[in-house]
Amino acid sequence: MATQQIQKSNLQKIQSNLLGEGAIKIFKDALPEVLGAHAEKAAARYAKMAYAAVCQSPKLQQCTPQSITKAASIAASLNLDIDPRGLAYLVPFGKEAVLIIGYQGLMELAYRSGKVKSFTANIIYESEKDKVLVTRENGRI
């Protein structure tokens, strides 16, 4: 029972931290400038996405509110959503939350750079991993 009370108390701290004016300002400042007038709305959206992720994970609820805000603000700076699509994830490491960019987020960033036109994925089995060589010149796996 005491553990549930501690988690509930920490979740309330996280909620007030993430959805408060201070965090919204952090997200707004982190967002790309191209959002312009939409930055305020986007900042609130990032706060809600981060809070939703925390609500779904008891381990994230044990993280410090500051680390959650920091990780979510990095996602905002990259304009990668924290949601089930797999662009970016908030992952607990002890009491600290960190941002992990998913493979779809990496592909999104690569496309945005303008240096990548397409991706090709291949299955590599454990027994084949020593035979795999990626070269920039021929672009083959």
Backbone torsions as a table, in degrees:
resi	resn	phi	psi	omega
1	MET	NA	-40.2	-179.2
2	ALA	-65.2	-36.9	178.9
3	THR	-63.6	-39.9	178.5
4	GLN	-64.8	-38.3	178.8
5	GLN	-64.7	-41.3	179.3
6	ILE	-64.7	-44.5	179.3
7	GLN	-63.1	-41.9	179.6
8	LYS	-63.8	-42.5	179.0
9	SER	-63.2	-44.3	179.7
10	ASN	-67.1	-37.3	177.4
11	LEU	-62.9	-37.9	177.1
12	GLN	-65.7	-39.6	176.5
13	LYS	-63.2	-43.6	179.8
14	ILE	-63.0	-43.4	-179.9
15	GLN	-60.7	-49.2	-178.7
16	SER	-66.7	-32.0	178.2
17	ASN	-70.7	-51.0	-175.9
18	LEU	-67.9	-39.0	-174.3
19	LEU	-95.8	2.6	178.6
20	GLY	-79.9	166.9	-177.6
21	GLU	-60.5	-35.1	-179.2
22	GLY	-62.7	-45.7	-180.0
23	ALA	-68.5	-39.7	179.0
24	ILE	-59.7	-40.4	178.2
25	LYS	-65.7	-40.2	177.8
26	ILE	-61.0	-45.8	179.3
27	PHE	-64.3	-42.6	-179.2
28	LYS	-61.9	-43.1	179.2
29	ASP	-66.8	-30.1	-177.9
30	ALA	-79.2	-26.8	-175.8
31	LEU	-64.8	149.7	177.2
32	PRO	-59.9	144.2	-177.1
33	GLU	-64.0	-21.7	-178.2
34	VAL	-63.4	-17.0	179.1
35	LEU	-72.8	-22.7	175.0
36	GLY	48.4	-118.6	-175.7
37	ALA	-67.1	-18.1	-178.7
38	HIS	-87.2	-1.3	-174.9
39	ALA	-62.4	-40.0	-179.3
40	GLU	-61.0	-46.0	179.7
41	LYS	-66.0	-41.3	179.1
42	ALA	-65.7	-37.6	179.1
43	ALA	-63.4	-43.5	178.1
44	ALA	-64.0	-36.2	178.4
45	ARG	-64.4	-42.4	177.3
46	TYR	-63.7	-39.1	178.1
47	ALA	-61.8	-43.4	-180.0
48	LYS	-67.8	-38.9	177.7
49	MET	-63.1	-43.5	-179.5
50	ALA	-64.9	-42.6	179.7
51	TYR	-64.9	-40.0	177.5
52	ALA	-61.6	-41.4	178.2
53	ALA	-62.9	-41.1	179.5
54	VAL	-65.6	-42.1	-179.7
55	CYS	-62.1	-27.8	-178.2
56	GLN	-87.1	-5.9	-175.5
57	SER	-131.8	108.3	177.1
58	PRO	-58.0	-32.0	179.4
59	LYS	-71.1	-36.4	175.5
60	LEU	-66.2	-30.9	179.6
61	GLN	-65.2	-18.6	178.7
62	GLN	-89.5	-6.7	-179.0
63	CYS	-79.1	160.7	178.7
64	THR	-71.8	141.4	178.5
65	PRO	-57.7	-34.3	-179.9
66	GLN	-65.5	-40.7	-179.3
67	SER	-69.4	-34.0	177.8
68	ILE	-67.1	-45.0	178.4
69	THR	-62.4	-42.6	179.6
70	LYS	-62.1	-47.7	-179.2
71	ALA	-63.2	-42.4	179.5
72	ALA	-67.8	-32.9	178.6
73	SER	-70.2	-29.6	174.5
74	ILE	-66.7	-41.4	175.7
75	ALA	-60.4	-41.4	178.5
76	ALA	-63.3	-40.9	-178.9
77	SER	-64.5	-28.9	177.9
78	LEU	-91.0	-5.9	-176.9
79	ASN	56.7	44.4	176.6
80	LEU	-113.3	125.4	-179.1
81	ASP	-71.5	145.9	173.9
82	ILE	-101.1	93.1	-177.6
83	ASP	-157.6	178.6	-175.5
84	PRO	-64.7	-9.4	180.0
85	ARG	-68.9	-18.0	174.8
86	GLY	91.4	20.4	176.8
87	LEU	-73.9	-45.0	-179.9
88	ALA	-152.5	151.3	-178.1
89	TYR	-130.7	144.9	167.1
90	LEU	-93.2	122.5	-174.9
91	VAL	-123.7	128.7	178.8
92	PRO	-80.4	133.6	170.9
93	PHE	-126.4	94.7	-173.2
94	GLY	66.8	-124.4	-180.0
95	LYS	-94.2	2.5	-178.7
96	GLU	-109.9	134.4	173.4
97	ALA	-95.4	137.7	177.0
98	VAL	-128.1	156.8	177.1
99	LEU	-91.2	128.1	173.3
100	ILE	-116.6	124.0	178.9
101	ILE	-85.0	126.1	178.7
102	GLY	-74.8	167.5	-178.3
103	TYR	-62.2	-33.4	178.2
104	GLN	-69.0	-33.1	174.9
105	GLY	-66.7	-39.7	176.7
106	LEU	-63.5	-41.1	177.8
107	MET	-64.9	-41.2	178.8
108	GLU	-60.0	-45.4	178.9
109	LEU	-64.0	-39.3	178.8
110	ALA	-65.0	-43.8	177.5
111	TYR	-61.2	-44.2	-179.4
112	ARG	-61.8	-29.2	-177.9
113	SER	-66.2	-22.7	-177.5
114	GLY	81.3	-0.4	-178.4
115	LYS	-95.0	-8.0	-178.4
116	VAL	-123.7	132.6	178.7
117	LYS	-101.7	-33.5	-179.4
118	SER	-158.5	165.7	176.4
119	PHE	-123.3	149.8	171.9
120	THR	-128.4	130.6	-179.6
121	ALA	-111.9	141.2	176.7
122	ASN	-132.1	150.4	176.1
123	ILE	-83.4	131.1	175.9
124	ILE	-121.9	117.7	-179.5
125	TYR	-83.0	157.0	-178.9
126	GLU	-51.5	-41.3	-177.5
127	SER	-70.3	-15.5	-177.2
128	GLU	-102.2	-4.0	-171.9
129	LYS	-61.6	-28.4	178.7
130	ASP	-76.5	-17.6	-178.2
131	LYS	-90.9	-8.2	-174.0
132	VAL	-84.5	131.0	177.2
133	LEU	-139.6	123.5	177.9
134	VAL	-104.4	125.6	177.4
135	THR	-121.2	143.5	-179.4
136	ARG	-73.0	-31.9	-175.9
137	GLU	-66.9	-47.6	-176.3
138	ASN	-99.8	-10.8	176.7
139	GLY	63.2	18.8	-178.5
140	ARG	-101.7	156.3	171.8
141	ILE	-108.9	NA	NA
